[in-house]
């Protein structure tokens, strides 16, 4: 592997040359956001920050064990950007996350146009035609990052996006503000890290920061097609939390579906999308997890622990425990831990 840095000069990001405004785009179809034919610019906004990893640096590190999974190649923030417009008829060579923290804009992806408002985050996959920009006569503030690596598709799938990309629309609660959102999801940290220079530790730090942001996103449900579906997703997530506090009770699938106010088949589909498990399988695993805690921290009998975790039959509890944990409860209790 070639050395990453040859001298001190390599530590400093090269100055970005001024770019000429882009030519006027073709008319953009209007759907959710008000978009008309206009002249826009891809960058060059007051107080913007834009860092692009030089191709020579990228080639020298993209196979590094700590970076080949996830490598941030470009990052920046465009504050109060008006007349912002980017069109890529063949897409970008890397995947792109755009987080709107103020104002309003739009993203065109897979033939559909979506509005981005504060708290909206768009995932634009590599090599997919797309366009995005601020809404007419409206400035927006966005934080963004381009990235690549062998983990990209796995993160996309975990976040429940399709290969065509997708959109989160509920990263802000009714009481949150963009100023509290940005540090949580850390996209704004990426350009700050890269501006310190292209040393290996900085590149690894940027990668770790993006990975943390993606991990936090997995705790959120992506927006569904209608407000009703979004509400159902939230109710299903709440039912999963409700299970954890009612493990000793007899819980039926029909009751869980009623809690979420959806049919049993729809509940099962939403629940598996949210957790990766069928509802009853998830409940059993929660019960076994709690049983492990009781075995480790109490001297209660196996029968009592079985009852406290929703298993009225200790023999069924023992069989289930062995299937999931690989040991019967008594043997598990004797294993040294910590």
C-alpha positions in Angstrom: 0.0 0.0 0.0 1.3 3.4 -1.0 1.9 5.9 1.9 -1.0 8.1 2.6 0.9 11.3 3.3 4.2 12.4 1.8 4.8 15.7 3.5 3.2 18.3 5.8 1.4 19.9 2.9 -0.7 16.8 2.3 -2.3 17.5 5.7 -4.1 20.6 4.4 -7.1 20.4 2.2 -6.5 22.2 -1.1 -8.4 25.4 -1.7 -11.6 24.8 -3.7 -11.5 26.8 -7.0 -14.4 29.1 -7.6 -17.0 27.5 -9.9 -19.0 29.2 -12.5 -22.8 29.1 -12.1 -24.5 26.2 -13.8 -26.5 26.8 -17.0 -30.2 27.2 -16.6 -31.9 23.8 -16.2 -34.8 22.4 -18.1 -38.3 22.8 -16.6 -38.7 20.7 -13.5 -42.1 19.0 -12.9 -43.9 20.4 -9.9 -45.4 18.0 -7.3 -44.9 18.5 -3.6 -42.6 21.5 -3.7 -43.1 24.6 -5.9 -40.5 24.3 -8.6 -40.2 26.3 -11.8 -37.7 26.8 -14.6 -35.0 29.0 -13.2 -31.3 29.4 -13.0 -29.6 27.8 -10.1 -26.1 27.2 -8.8 -24.6 24.1 -7.2 -22.5 25.9 -4.7 -20.9 29.2 -3.9 -23.0 30.4 -1.0 -22.0 32.8 1.8 -20.5 30.9 4.8 -20.6 27.6 3.0 -18.1 24.8 3.8 -17.2 22.3 1.2 -14.5 19.6 1.5 -13.7 17.1 -1.3 -11.3 14.3 -0.8 -8.6 14.5 -3.5 -8.7 11.5 -5.8 -5.0 10.7 -5.0 -5.8 10.5 -1.3 -9.0 8.5 -1.9 -7.2 5.9 -4.0 -4.5 5.5 -1.4 -6.9 4.8 1.5 -10.1 3.2 0.0 -8.7 -0.3 0.6 -7.5 0.4 4.1 -9.1 -2.0 6.6 -10.6 0.8 8.6 -12.0 2.7 5.6 -13.0 0.2 3.0 -16.3 -0.3 4.7 -17.3 3.3 4.8 -15.3 6.3 3.5 -16.5 9.9 3.5 -15.4 11.4 0.2 -17.1 14.8 0.3 -18.9 16.8 3.0 -20.2 20.2 3.6 -22.9 22.6 4.8 -24.7 25.2 2.7 -26.4 27.8 5.1 -29.3 29.9 3.8 -28.7 28.7 0.2 -31.1 30.4 -2.2 -31.4 29.4 -5.9 -29.5 26.2 -5.1 -29.8 23.6 -7.8 -27.9 20.4 -8.6 -28.8 18.0 -11.5 -27.0 14.8 -12.1 -28.4 12.9 -15.2 -26.2 9.9 -14.4 -26.2 10.2 -10.7 -23.0 10.5 -8.6 -20.2 7.9 -8.2 -20.9 7.8 -4.5 -24.0 7.7 -2.3 -25.3 11.0 -0.8 -27.1 12.0 2.4 -28.8 15.4 2.5 -30.1 16.7 5.8 -32.4 19.8 5.7 -32.1 21.8 8.9 -33.9 25.0 7.8 -36.0 26.4 5.0 -37.4 24.2 2.3 -36.2 22.3 -0.8 -36.9 19.3 -2.9 -35.3 16.1 -4.2 -36.1 14.4 -7.5 -35.4 10.7 -7.4 -36.8 7.8 -9.4 -39.1 10.1 -11.3 -40.7 11.5 -8.1 -40.3 14.8 -6.5 -40.2 15.1 -2.7 -40.3 18.1 -0.4 -37.6 18.5 2.1 -38.3 20.6 5.2 -36.4 20.9 8.5 -35.9 17.4 9.8 -36.0 15.7 6.4 -33.2 13.5 5.3 -32.7 12.1 1.8 -30.6 9.1 0.7 -29.5 9.3 -2.9 -27.8 6.1 -4.0 -24.8 6.1 -6.3 -25.3 6.0 -10.0 -29.0 7.0 -9.8 -30.1 10.1 -11.7 -31.3 12.7 -9.3 -31.7 16.5 -8.8 -32.2 18.6 -5.7 -32.4 22.3 -4.7 -34.0 25.0 -2.7 -37.6 25.8 -3.3 -38.3 28.9 -5.4 -37.7 32.1 -3.6 -36.8 30.1 -0.5 -33.4 29.6 1.1 -32.6 26.3 2.7 -29.8 25.1 5.0 -28.5 21.6 4.3 -25.7 19.4 5.7 -24.6 16.7 3.3 -22.0 14.0 2.8 -21.0 11.7 -0.1 -19.7 8.3 0.9 -18.8 4.9 -0.5 -17.6 1.5 0.8 -18.6 -2.1 1.1 -21.0 -1.4 3.9 -23.2 1.1 1.9 -25.8 -1.4 0.7 -26.0 -3.1 4.1 -26.7 0.3 5.7 -29.3 1.1 3.0 -31.1 -2.2 3.7 -31.0 -1.8 7.5 -32.5 1.7 7.1 -35.3 0.1 5.0 -34.5 2.1 1.9 -34.9 0.6 -1.6 -32.0 0.5 -4.1 -33.7 3.6 -5.6 -33.1 5.5 -2.4 -35.6 7.1 0.0 -36.5 9.8 2.5 -36.9 10.3 6.2 -39.4 13.0 7.0 -39.8 12.9 10.8 -36.3 13.4 12.3 -37.6 16.4 14.2 -40.3 16.1 16.9 -42.9 18.8 17.4 -40.7 20.3 20.2 -37.3 19.8 18.6 -35.4 22.3 16.5 -32.8 22.0 13.8 -30.2 23.2 16.3 -30.8 20.2 18.5 -31.1 17.8 15.5 -27.8 18.5 13.8 -25.4 17.5 16.6 -27.4 14.3 17.2 -27.1 13.0 13.6 -23.6 14.4 13.2 -23.6 15.2 9.4 -22.4 18.7 10.3 -19.3 17.2 12.0 -18.0 15.5 8.9 -16.8 18.6 7.0 -15.3 19.9 10.2 -13.2 16.7 10.6 -12.1 16.7 7.0 -11.1 20.4 7.1 -8.5 19.5 9.7 -6.7 17.6 6.9 -6.6 14.3 5.2 -4.5 12.3 7.7 -5.6 8.7 8.3 -6.9 9.4 11.8 -9.1 12.2 10.5 -10.5 10.0 7.7 -11.2 7.3 10.2 -12.9 9.8 12.5 -15.1 11.0 9.7 -16.0 7.4 8.9 -16.8 6.7 12.5 -18.9 9.8 12.8 -21.0 8.9 9.7 -21.4 5.3 11.0 -22.7 6.7 14.3 -25.2 8.9 12.4 -26.4 5.9 10.4 -26.7 3.8 13.6 -28.9 6.5 15.2 -31.1 6.6 12.1 -31.8 2.9 12.5 -33.6 3.8 15.7 -36.1 5.9 13.7 -38.7 4.6 11.3 -38.5 5.9 7.8 -41.5 7.8 6.5 -44.2 5.8 4.9 -46.4 6.7 2.0 -49.2 8.2 4.0 -49.6 9.9 7.4 -51.8 6.9 8.5 -48.9 4.5 7.7 -46.4 6.6 9.6 -48.7 6.6 12.6 -49.1 2.8 12.4 -45.3 2.4 12.3 -45.0 4.5 15.5 -47.8 2.4 17.2 -46.1 -0.8 16.3 -42.8 0.5 17.7 -44.7 1.5 20.9 -46.1 -2.0 21.1 -42.6 -3.5 21.1 -41.7 -1.3 24.0 -45.0 -2.3 25.8 -44.0 -5.9 25.5 -40.8 -5.3 27.5 -42.7 -3.9 30.5 -45.4 -6.7 30.5 -43.3 -9.8 30.1 -45.0 -11.7 32.9 -48.4 -11.3 31.3 -50.0 -13.7 28.8 -49.9 -11.7 25.6 -51.8 -12.6 22.4 -51.0 -11.5 18.9 -54.5 -10.2 18.5 -54.0 -7.9 21.5 -50.8 -6.5 20.1 -52.5 -5.8 16.8 -55.3 -4.0 18.7 -52.7 -1.9 20.5 -51.3 -0.8 17.2 -54.8 -0.4 15.7 -54.0 -2.5 12.6 -55.0 -5.9 11.4 -52.9 -8.9 12.5 -51.3 -9.5 9.1 -50.4 -5.8 8.7 -49.1 -5.7 12.3 -46.9 -8.7 11.7 -45.5 -7.2 8.5 -44.8 -3.8 10.2 -43.3 -5.4 13.3 -40.9 -7.6 11.3 -39.8 -4.5 9.3 -39.2 -2.7 12.6 -37.4 -5.4 14.5 -36.4 -8.1 12.1 -38.4 -10.7 14.0 -42.0 -11.9 14.1 -43.9 -10.5 17.1 -44.1 -13.7 19.1 -40.4 -14.6 18.4 -39.5 -11.1 19.6 -41.5 -11.5 22.8 -39.9 -14.9 23.5 -36.4 -13.4 23.1 -37.3 -10.5 25.4 -38.4 -13.0 28.0 -35.3 -15.0 27.7 -33.2 -11.8 27.9 -35.0 -10.9 31.1 -34.6 -14.4 32.5 -30.8 -14.2 31.9 -30.7 -11.0 34.0 -32.6 -12.7 36.8 -30.4 -15.8 36.7 -27.3 -13.5 36.9 -28.5 -11.2 39.6 -30.9 -13.2 41.9 -31.0 -16.6 43.6 -34.6 -17.2 42.6 -35.6 -20.7 41.6 -35.9 -21.7 38.0 -39.6 -22.1 38.4 -40.0 -18.6 39.9 -37.9 -17.0 37.1 -40.0 -18.8 34.5 -43.2 -17.4 36.0 -41.8 -13.9 36.3 -40.9 -13.9 32.6 -44.2 -15.2 31.3 -43.5 -19.0 31.2 -46.1 -20.7 33.4 -44.5 -24.1 32.6 -40.8 -24.4 33.8 -40.2 -27.3 31.5 -41.2 -25.2 28.4 -39.1 -22.4 29.8 -36.1 -24.7 30.1 -36.5 -26.0 26.5 -36.9 -22.5 25.1 -34.0 -21.2 27.1 -31.7 -23.9 25.8 -32.8 -23.4 22.2 -32.0 -19.7 22.3 -29.0 -19.5 24.7 -27.4 -22.9 24.0 -27.4 -23.9 27.7 -30.2 -24.8 30.1 -30.9 -22.2 32.8 -28.9 -24.0 35.6 -25.8 -24.4 33.4 -26.1 -20.8 32.3 -26.2 -19.6 35.9 -22.9 -21.3 36.7 -21.0 -19.8 33.7 -18.5 -17.1 34.8 -19.4 -13.7 33.3 -17.9 -10.3 33.2 
